[in-house]
């Protein structure tokens, strides 16, 4: 299997994990703000996504520039090294808006790869 395909599949699973966390802990920013386990769960998954995106080939990242690969990796670095400065409003927007879009992008790219 293409290494990029395997990475994309893993990223899709992580996106699903975020959706599961939202279902488990609550679909409201207040739920996130008030629950350290919710915060930690989402932060850990975002770090994992940011780490694995760095393993995608430069060819794939260049072929699909619409996806903000670099920003995803930078988010990982910020959460890892400056967790105390992560704002819950920003985390909420990422998990509720950006992650579903990332999942769709990954699914579309994966379909392209498999069609080759």
N, C-alpha and C positions, 0 to 999 in steps of 0.2 A: 504494500500500500504506500502511496505517496506520503512522505513525512508531513507535508503541509496539510493533507487531508486528515491525518490523525490528530494534528494540533487543532484544526478547525472543529473536529468532532468533540474534542475535549473542551474547547471554548463554548460550544453549544451546551454541553452538559453543565458547565459552570453557570451559564446564563439561566438554565433551568433551575439550578440550585438557588439562585437569587430569587426567582419567581416562587419557589417553594418556601423560602424564608419569609417572603412577603405574606404568603398564605398562612404560614404558621404563626408569625408574630403580629401581623396586622397590616392593613392597607392604609395607614395614616402616618404622616410624619411624626405625630406625637408619640405613636407607638415606638418609632425608631429612637426618638429623643429620650424616651423614658426607660428603655430596655438595653442594658449593657450587652446582653447576650445577642440581641438583634444587631447592635452596632458591630460587635466583634465578628459575628457570623458573616455579615455583608462585607466588612473590611477584609476578612481573610479571603473570601471568594474574589474580591476585586484585586487583591494582591496576586492571587493565583492566575487570574486572567492576564494581568499585566506582566507576570513572569513568563507565561507561556507564549504570549504574543511576540516576545523577543526571539523566540525560536523559529518563527516563520521565516521562510527564505526571503531574501531581498527581492528576488524576482516576483514573488507573489505580492509582497507589499507594494512594489512599484506598479504591478499590473492592476491593482485595485486601490488606487489612491483615495477613493471616496471615503474609505474607512480610515479613521484617525488613529492609525497604528501607533504612531509616536506618542500621541496624547494618552493612549491607554497605558503604554509603558511608563510614561511620566507619572501617571496617577499611582501606579504601583510604587514608584520610588517615593512619592510624597507620603503615601499611607505608611510605608515601611519606616521611613526616616523621620517623619514629622507627624505622627499619628495625632498628637495632641492639637495640631492645627487644622485638622479636617473638620469642616463645618457640616453639621447634620443636614442643613438645607441642600448643600451641594451633593452630599452622599445620597439624599433622597431623590434628587433629580437624576442622578446617575443611575440608581437602581430601578427607578420607575420609567424613565424616558430613554436613556442611552442604552441600557442593557438590552431591552427588547429590540431596539434597532440593530445593535451589534449582532444579536442572535439571527435576525433576518439576513443581514449581510453575510454572516458566516455560512448560513444555509445556502444562500445563493451562490457564493463562491465555491462551496463544497460541491454543489450540483454541477457547476462549470468544470471543476477538476475531474469529477467522475465521468463527465461526458467526453472527455478527451481520450 
